[in-house]
Amino acid sequence: QVQLVESGGGSVQAGGSLRLSCAATIYDSRILIMGWFRQAAGKQREGVAHIDQDGSTEYADSVKGRFTISRDKAKNTLYLQMNNLKPEDTAMYYCAADSGIPTIATMKHLGLSAVDFDSRGQGTQVTVSS
């Protein structure tokens, strides 16, 4: 079992930056891959960024070059640095982790994303105004 708690959301103007954090508490499982997904009002969930145990990363096309995912294994914390935010980035952002998917390559081969991971947090709201 893994508990994930997000923080760092808020309201910013377009062009601004936010840094999301996700603190993971591991009880009786392990974490192989982590990521962020988001859900905007009236839209489907979207996998945004992913990082595996080797440090490989993968991003949705919509955030490439603007978002950076990182992971501090010693602190069991996941981060999402979001720069040059746009109004279309407005959404609830969720941290997610999986204990069975070993790599980014496997995740992509299976056609999965953070949306499908077996643990997720409660989410943190990001609102970007124009």
C-alpha positions as CSV (number, residue, x, y, z in Angstrom):
1,Q,0.0,0.0,0.0
2,V,1.2,3.5,-0.9
3,Q,-0.1,6.8,0.3
4,L,0.4,9.8,-1.9
5,V,-0.1,13.4,-0.8
6,E,0.2,16.3,-3.2
7,S,0.9,19.9,-2.5
8,G,1.9,23.1,-4.3
9,G,-1.1,23.9,-6.4
10,G,-2.6,27.3,-6.6
11,S,-3.6,30.2,-8.9
12,V,-1.2,31.9,-11.3
13,Q,-1.3,34.1,-14.3
14,A,-0.4,32.8,-17.7
15,G,3.4,32.6,-18.1
16,G,3.9,31.9,-14.5
17,S,5.3,28.9,-12.7
18,L,4.3,26.4,-10.0
19,R,6.1,23.4,-8.4
20,L,4.0,20.5,-7.3
21,S,5.2,18.0,-4.7
22,C,4.0,14.6,-3.9
23,A,5.1,12.9,-0.6
24,A,4.9,9.1,-0.8
25,T,4.5,6.9,2.3
26,I,5.2,3.2,1.5
27,Y,3.6,0.6,3.8
28,D,3.9,-2.8,2.3
29,S,4.6,-2.3,-1.3
30,R,7.2,-0.8,-3.6
31,I,7.2,2.0,-6.2
32,L,8.7,1.4,-9.6
33,I,7.3,4.2,-11.6
34,M,5.6,7.5,-10.7
35,G,3.8,10.2,-12.6
36,W,1.3,13.0,-12.7
37,F,-2.0,13.1,-14.5
38,R,-4.6,15.9,-14.7
39,Q,-8.2,16.3,-15.2
40,A,-9.8,19.5,-16.3
41,A,-13.5,20.2,-15.9
42,G,-15.5,18.3,-18.4
43,K,-12.5,16.6,-19.9
44,Q,-10.9,13.1,-19.7
45,R,-7.9,12.4,-17.5
46,E,-4.6,13.0,-19.2
47,G,-1.2,11.5,-18.3
48,V,1.2,14.5,-18.1
49,A,4.6,13.3,-17.0
50,H,6.2,10.1,-15.9
51,I,9.5,8.9,-14.4
52,D,10.7,5.4,-13.8
53,Q,13.2,3.9,-11.3
54,D,16.1,4.5,-13.7
55,G,15.3,8.2,-14.0
56,S,13.9,7.9,-17.6
57,T,11.1,10.4,-18.2
58,E,8.2,10.8,-20.6
59,Y,5.9,13.8,-21.2
60,A,2.7,14.5,-22.9
61,D,3.2,16.6,-26.1
62,S,1.1,19.4,-24.5
63,V,3.6,20.0,-21.8
64,K,7.0,19.1,-23.4
65,G,9.5,21.8,-22.9
66,R,7.5,23.5,-20.1
67,F,7.1,20.8,-17.4
68,T,9.9,18.8,-15.7
69,I,9.3,15.8,-13.5
70,S,11.9,14.7,-10.9
71,R,12.1,12.3,-8.1
72,D,14.0,12.3,-4.8
73,K,14.1,8.7,-3.8
74,A,15.8,9.4,-0.5
75,K,12.8,11.6,0.5
76,N,10.2,9.5,-1.3
77,T,9.1,12.7,-3.0
78,L,8.0,13.4,-6.6
79,Y,8.0,16.9,-8.1
80,L,6.5,18.6,-11.1
81,Q,8.1,21.9,-12.1
82,M,5.6,23.7,-14.4
83,N,6.9,26.7,-16.3
84,N,5.2,29.0,-18.8
85,L,1.8,27.9,-17.6
86,K,-1.1,28.4,-20.0
87,P,-4.9,28.7,-19.2
88,E,-5.3,25.2,-20.8
89,D,-3.1,23.8,-18.0
90,T,-5.9,24.5,-15.5
91,A,-6.9,21.2,-13.9
92,M,-6.8,19.1,-10.9
93,Y,-3.4,17.4,-10.8
94,Y,-2.9,14.0,-9.3
95,C,0.3,12.2,-8.3
96,A,0.3,8.5,-9.1
97,A,2.6,5.5,-8.5
98,D,2.7,1.9,-9.7
99,S,4.3,-1.2,-8.2
100,G,4.1,-3.4,-11.3
101,I,5.3,-1.3,-14.3
102,P,9.1,-1.3,-14.3
103,T,10.0,1.2,-17.0
104,I,8.7,4.0,-19.2
105,A,9.3,1.7,-22.2
106,T,7.0,-1.0,-20.6
107,M,4.4,1.7,-19.8
108,K,4.3,2.9,-23.4
109,H,4.3,-0.6,-24.8
110,L,1.2,-1.4,-22.7
111,G,-0.4,1.9,-23.8
112,L,-0.7,3.0,-20.2
113,S,-0.1,6.3,-18.4
114,A,-0.2,7.7,-14.8
115,V,-4.0,7.5,-15.2
116,D,-3.7,3.7,-14.9
117,F,-1.3,3.4,-12.0
118,D,-2.4,1.5,-9.0
119,S,-2.0,4.3,-6.4
120,R,-3.0,8.0,-6.6
121,G,-3.3,11.0,-4.3
122,Q,-6.3,13.2,-3.7
123,G,-5.1,15.9,-6.1
124,T,-4.1,19.5,-6.0
125,Q,-5.8,22.3,-8.1
126,V,-3.9,24.4,-10.5
127,T,-5.7,27.4,-12.0
128,V,-4.0,29.5,-14.7
129,S,-5.7,32.8,-15.7
130,S,-5.1,34.7,-18.9
